[in-house]
Amino acid sequence: MGWLWAIIVGFVLGLLAKLLIPGKQHSPLWLITIFGMLGAIVGNAMARGFGVEATSGIDWSRHIFQIVAAVVIVYLGDMLYVATLGKRKQQTQTRA
């Protein structure tokens, strides 16, 4: 059940990050979900580092760390994806 929640949270965080980043992102949905999962992991680690490990009720500060981390990871990951995809397109065009 833990993996299912990780995928759902990653999907939601990835979509939120994609909405917050201006412009169009070219990464596929499965990659956005993985980026969101990484954002959740990094955001939790950042929250622990800032001393927001466990609170009573909803951990709003932890969720903010997760969203910020997801935005950064989706942005950088999309840049890397486009750079890699662009190199592939150039290679296929020179072969033809």
Buried (B, 14 or more C-beta within 10 A) or exposed (E): EEEEEBBEBBBBBBBBBBEEBEEEBEBEEEBBBBBBBBBBBBBBEBBEEEEBEEEEEEBEBBBBBBBBBBBBBBBEBBEEBEEEEEEEEEEEEEEE
